Amino acid sequence: MEANKKWYAVYTRPRWEKKVADLLVKKHIESYCPLNKIVRQWADRKKLVLEPLFTSYVFVHTTPQEHLAIKQTDGILNFVYWLGQPAVIRDEEIDAVKQFLDEYHNVQLEKINVNMHDRVRISSGPLMAQEGDVIEVRSKTVKVQLPTLGYALTAEVEKSNVEVIHLTPSYSNNYFYNALFR
């Protein structure tokens, strides 16, 4: 059964990330709430506090058969979906986040801005690892032209699922958004 388990992201109520992770553990469901170590300054002292790295997101390592039990957990609003299915997150991505948080404090999340004509690589979903050029930018998605077999295929892809591999010169100084997945 362990071989069938995959990582998924669930969307939580605001500021419920740690509570949701604890509730999932009580249900014997493996979860991961990445916690960022941040030094907070008060008038009389400094303290190291743990805050969720991804606001309103917790990761679960589970099988599709457990999805209903997960959705019925207090504080969970829904799974994060990609193409109508709960989005699968690669083990390597979870491992990379864990390793990064083990090594660094005060981690900042910054999302690369995607612009027209940028060269991008799709990072998840059925078109994963495909490269193409951005031909349209919307609020949460981009249209990517994928040259294949001499045809121009166009796919609408969520911004969170593309990584810029070459910025167009006119946009090279405009790098970051404030929030992940938005």
KASUL-V558087 format. One record per residue. N is the residue number from 1. RES is the residue in three letters. SS is DSSP state (2 for helix, 1 for strand, 0 for the rest). OMEGA is omega in whole degrees, -180 to 180 (none if undefined). D_FIRST is the distance of its C-alpha to the first C-alpha in Angstrom with 2 decimals. Layout:
N;RES;SS;OMEGA;D_FIRST
N;RES;SS;OMEGA;D_FIRST
//
This chain:
1;MET;0;179;0.00
2;GLU;2;-178;3.82
3;ALA;2;-179;5.37
4;ASN;2;-177;5.45
5;LYS;0;177;6.93
6;LYS;1;177;10.68
7;TRP;1;176;13.82
8;TYR;1;174;16.17
9;ALA;1;173;19.63
10;VAL;1;179;20.95
11;TYR;1;-176;24.68
12;THR;1;171;26.17
13;ARG;0;179;29.57
14;PRO;0;177;32.03
15;ARG;0;179;31.88
16;TRP;0;-173;28.79
17;GLU;2;-179;26.33
18;LYS;2;179;26.30
19;LYS;2;180;26.37
20;VAL;2;179;23.38
21;ALA;2;178;21.35
22;ASP;2;179;22.51
23;LEU;2;178;21.73
24;LEU;2;177;18.11
25;VAL;2;178;17.82
26;LYS;2;177;19.42
27;LYS;0;-179;16.76
28;HIS;0;176;14.09
29;ILE;0;-179;12.99
30;GLU;1;179;13.23
31;SER;1;178;16.34
32;TYR;1;174;19.02
33;CYS;0;-178;22.63
34;PRO;0;-178;24.62
35;LEU;1;-179;27.81
36;ASN;1;178;31.02
37;LYS;1;-177;33.55
38;ILE;1;176;36.90
39;VAL;1;178;40.27
40;ARG;1;-179;42.13
41;GLN;1;170;45.90
42;TRP;0;-179;47.70
43;ALA;0;-175;51.46
44;ASP;0;-175;51.28
45;ARG;0;171;48.09
46;LYS;1;-179;45.13
47;LYS;1;175;41.58
48;LEU;1;180;38.19
49;VAL;1;178;35.95
50;LEU;1;179;32.33
51;GLU;1;178;32.01
52;PRO;1;179;29.09
53;LEU;0;-180;29.33
54;PHE;0;-179;28.19
55;THR;0;178;30.07
56;SER;0;176;28.21
57;TYR;1;172;24.80
58;VAL;1;180;21.66
59;PHE;1;178;18.43
60;VAL;1;178;15.01
61;HIS;1;-167;11.62
62;THR;1;174;9.46
63;THR;0;178;8.16
64;PRO;2;-180;11.24
65;GLN;2;-179;10.83
66;GLU;2;-175;11.73
67;HIS;2;-179;14.65
68;LEU;2;178;17.21
69;ALA;2;179;16.72
70;ILE;2;-179;17.10
71;LYS;2;-179;20.16
72;GLN;0;179;21.67
73;THR;0;178;21.77
74;ASP;0;176;25.40
75;GLY;0;178;26.47
76;ILE;1;179;23.94
77;LEU;1;179;25.89
78;ASN;1;170;23.37
79;PHE;1;171;20.91
80;VAL;0;-175;22.70
81;TYR;1;174;22.98
82;TRP;1;-179;23.77
83;LEU;0;176;25.22
84;GLY;0;180;24.21
85;GLN;1;174;20.46
86;PRO;1;-176;18.78
87;ALA;0;178;19.52
88;VAL;1;179;16.79
89;ILE;1;-177;17.90
90;ARG;0;177;17.41
91;ASP;2;-178;16.05
92;GLU;2;180;19.56
93;GLU;2;177;21.26
94;ILE;2;179;19.56
95;ASP;2;180;20.30
96;ALA;2;178;23.83
97;VAL;2;179;24.46
98;LYS;2;-178;23.38
99;GLN;2;-179;25.61
100;PHE;2;-179;28.44
101;LEU;2;176;28.52
102;ASP;2;-173;28.51
103;GLU;2;-173;31.57
104;TYR;0;174;33.59
105;HIS;0;177;35.13
106;ASN;0;-179;36.56
107;VAL;0;178;34.31
108;GLN;0;175;35.68
109;LEU;0;176;33.78
110;GLU;0;-179;35.86
111;LYS;1;-180;35.03
112;ILE;1;177;36.97
113;ASN;0;179;39.25
114;VAL;0;-177;38.95
115;ASN;0;177;42.33
116;MET;0;174;43.90
117;HIS;0;174;43.98
118;ASP;0;173;41.49
119;ARG;1;-177;39.39
120;VAL;1;173;35.68
121;ARG;1;179;32.27
122;ILE;1;-171;29.46
123;SER;0;176;26.59
124;SER;0;-179;23.73
125;GLY;0;-176;23.12
126;PRO;0;179;23.96
127;LEU;0;-177;27.14
128;MET;0;178;25.65
129;ALA;0;176;28.01
130;GLN;0;178;30.86
131;GLU;1;178;34.20
132;GLY;1;-179;36.97
133;ASP;1;179;39.86
134;VAL;1;179;39.92
135;ILE;1;177;42.38
136;GLU;1;179;41.98
137;VAL;1;176;40.79
138;ARG;0;-176;39.94
139;SER;0;-178;38.94
140;LYS;0;-179;35.15
141;THR;1;173;34.85
142;VAL;1;172;36.60
143;LYS;1;-177;37.55
144;VAL;1;176;36.87
145;GLN;1;-177;38.78
146;LEU;1;-179;36.75
147;PRO;1;-178;39.13
148;THR;1;176;37.60
149;LEU;0;178;39.61
150;GLY;0;178;42.78
151;TYR;1;176;41.68
152;ALA;1;174;41.11
153;LEU;1;178;37.78
154;THR;1;179;37.49
155;ALA;1;174;34.28
156;GLU;1;-172;34.12
157;VAL;1;176;31.57
158;GLU;1;-179;30.84
159;LYS;2;-178;32.69
160;SER;2;-177;29.66
161;ASN;2;174;28.12
162;VAL;1;175;31.10
163;GLU;1;-179;32.54
164;VAL;1;177;36.22
165;ILE;1;175;37.07
166;HIS;1;178;40.81
167;LEU;0;173;42.84
168;THR;0;-175;45.95
169;PRO;2;-176;49.03
170;SER;2;-178;50.33
171;TYR;2;-170;47.17
172;SER;0;179;46.36
173;ASN;0;-178;47.60
174;ASN;0;-167;45.52
175;TYR;0;-158;42.09
176;PHE;1;166;40.12
177;TYR;1;-179;38.95
178;ASN;0;-171;38.51
179;ALA;0;177;35.05
180;LEU;0;176;31.63
181;PHE;0;180;30.16
182;ARG;0;none;33.53
//
